[in-house]
Amino acid sequence: MASSNLAQDGAKLIFAPAGSSRSAEPPTGPGPGQADQFVKTEHRGGLKRSDLHPDDPIAQFHDWFREASQPETGVPHPETCTLSTAQLPSGRVSARMVYLKELDAKGFVIYSNFGSSGKAGDLFGTADGSSAGNRWASLVFWWEPLERQVRVEGRAERLPAAESQAYYDTRVRGSRIGAWSSRQSAVLRPDPGVEGDDGRAMLDRWVKETEGRFEGVEKIPVPEFWGGLRIVPERVEFWQGRQNRLHDRFVYDRVRGGDGQDRWTLERLSP
């Protein structure tokens, strides 16, 4: 049985950073090493307002994403981002890594289970009333080789079933079966009849049931509880790392004019 003998005397278990990740030399002394500096854009004066689209954060994100997607940048999966949601009325926040799958003029689209998952309860409420539903959500993209971060805040909306089906059809068959099979976030109970099982056998059984249900069926319908979620942005921040933690930050905020038309403001923020 695993045991723990972690210090209980107030000593720090982690004192980060232990040393520069860009140095082959081991850390010296009892304290942490110095954190790495962000210097990629120092030679050109960092990020300037003139580098950005004046009134279109979607276009600006597209430009940055296209750059992050180039093999030579060293960003392995630029579509990876953190989706954060919050319960109401408790205010309890949760976050998880997801993949951005689509970007359009309206916003940022991911696909997931919106039936039993924690994110579904946060966004759309729960039957027991423990969460009233809070459509506000955020995304964070971190592209370390470029020393760039993008933060998106907005309201979430479900995509129509037809749009979700179009994406669902592009997934490998196993992933389509998996979407039907998983009761996302449900507790998996060990099967006493399966030696050494820790709950995985229950999931495996659900998968087999789904495989039997759709045996010989090529056009598997998208589950009602699964599909696309679009984050319609109200605020988008573009962050460029700079030396001495004096980073460049520019934020777009959506404003509604007297004519009923939405426009975007662009401001520089202090780091």
N, C-alpha and C positions, 0 to 999 in steps of 0.2 A: 504494500500500500504506500502510495506517495505521501510524504510528510513534508512539512514546511518548518524551517528554522530561521525564518526571516527575522532580522533584527527588530527588537521591540523597544530599544533604548532611545528612539528618536533619530537615529542615524538615517541619512538619506539612502534609500535603496537605489535610486537613480539620480544622478547629478549631471544633467546633460548640458552641452554635448561633451562626450568623453574625449573628443579630439576631432580635429578637422577631417571630414570624410575625404578631402582631396589630398591628404598627406599620407605617405606611407610610413611615417615615423609614429611610434606609439606615443600616447600622451605621457607627460611628465608631471610630477608634483601631485599633491593630494586633491586639488580642485579640478573643475572641468576645463577643457580646452576652450579656445575662442571659437564662436560660431563663424561659419563661413560668411564671407562678404559676397554681396551680389554686385558683379562688376561687368556683366555682359554688355550693357548699354552706356557705360561711362564714357567711352571714346566718342560717342555722338551726342552726349549731353542728356542721355536718358530719354524718357517718353515726353513728348511735347504735345500741346493741344493741336498744333498743325499736323501732327501725325495721324490724327483721328478723324473719322467721319463727323462732321459738325452736328448732325441731327439724326443719326441712324445707328443705334447700338447693334441691331441685327446684322447690318452690313459690316460693322466693325468686328463683331464676333466672327463672322464668316471669314474675314481677312486673317484674323489671328489663328483661327482653327485651320485654315488652309496652310498657313506657315507651319503650325505645329504638326501637321500631317506629313510634311516632307521627310523622307527617310533620313536625310543628313542632319536633322535637328536632334535626333536621339530621343524623341518623345515616344514611348512604346505604344500607348493607347490613348491618344488625345481625347477620345470620346468618353473616357472614364471621368465620372464626377460624383460628388456627394450630394444626395438629396436629403434635405432636412425638413421635418414636419413637426407640428406641435399640437398636442391635445388641448381641447377645451372642455370643461373649464379649468382643468388642473394646470395648464401651461407647460406640462412636461414635454420636453423636446427629445426627438429621436433622429438619428441620421444613419444612412447606409450608402454604400457605393452602388452606383447604377451606370448604365451605358446610355449616353445620348444617342438616339437613333435617327432623329430627323430634326431639321431646322427649317422653318418657313417664315414667312413675313409676320405670322402671328406669334411665334414663340418656339420653345424648346420641347421636344417630344421624347418621352421614354415609354417603355412598355413593361407591364408587370401585372401581377395579380392584384385586383382591386375588390376582392371578395372578403377573404379572411385575413389579409395581411395587416400588419400594424399601420402601415402608411394609409391603407384604405380607411381604417377607423379614425385616424387623425384627420384625414381630409374630408371624409363624407359622413362621419358619425358611426355610432354602433347601436345595435338593437337594444342593448341594455341601458343605454343612456350614459355610459361612462365617458363617452366623448360626443360632444354635440356637433362635431364637424367644423373644421377650420381650413378653408381653401387656400390660405396663405402658405407658401412653400418657398424654399430657396435651393439653388444649385451652386456648387463651387467646383471650378476646374483649376487644377494645379499642374502646370507644365514646367517642371523643375529645370530641364536643360535650357529653357528660354527665360527662366527666372520670371515667369508670368503667372498671374492668377486672375480669374474672372469670377465675379460673384453676381448671381442673378436672384432677384427677389420678385415674386409675382403671385398671381392667383392661378390655381389649377383647374383644368376642365378636362372631362373625358372626351376622347375622340369618338366619332360615330363608329358603329360596328363595322360598316363597310371599309372604312380606312384601316381599322385594326385588322380586318380579315386580309387586306392587301399585304400588310407587313407579315402577318402570321404565316401566310403562304410561302414566304421566302425562307422560313426557318427550316432546319433539318427536321426530319420526321420525329426523331427522338425528342427534340425540344418541344414540338407540338404535342406529343404524347405527354411529356412532362408537365406542360401547362395545365392539361386536364387532370393530371394525377395528383399534383401537390395541393394539399389544403394548407397553403402557405401560413407559417407561424403556428399551426396546430401542434400540440404536444404529441410526439411519437412514443407510444408505450411499448416497452419490451414485451416480446412474445415468450412466455415461459416455456413454450414447446420448441423453441429454437435455441440451441446451446450458444451461450455467449452473446445473444442478441441484446443490443442496447436501444432498440427502437427502429433500427433501419429496416427490419423485416416488414414492418407495417407499411412503410413507403414503397418498398419493393412489391408488396402485394397490390397496392393501389395502381402501380405502374402496369402490372400484369393484367389487372382488371380492365384498364384503359386500352391496352394492346388488344385484348379480346374484343372489346366493344367496337374498335375501329379496324379490326382485321379485314384486309382487302379493300379498305376505303382509302383512296388517295387524297381526296379533297376533304380534309378534316375541318369542320367548322370551328371558328374561334369561340372559345368558351365565353359565356355571357359575363362572367366575373373577371375576365382577363382582357387586356387591351392597352390602348395608348392613352397617355396622360400628357397634356400640353401645359407647360408653365408659361402663362402669358405675362411677360415682364412688366413691372412697374418701375424697377430700378436695376441698372446694370453697371457694375464697377469694373474697370480695367486697371490692373495693378502691375506695375513693372518694378522689379527689384532694383535698388540702388545701393551704393556703398554707404556704410555707416547707418544703415536702417532708415535712411532718408529717401524712402521709396516714392515713386511717382504714382499717384492715384487720381483717376478721372472717373466721375460718375455721371451717368445719364439718368434723369428722372422724367417720368411721363407726367405731363401736365395737360389739363383740359381747358381749352380756351373758351371764351364767351360764345364762339360760333359753334361749339360742340365738337370741334376737331381736336384730336390728340396731337401733341407735339412733344419733343424731347428737349430738355435743357441739358447742358454739359458744363460741369464745374470741376475744377481741380480741388482735391481734398488734401489736408495736411496728413503726413504719414503718422 
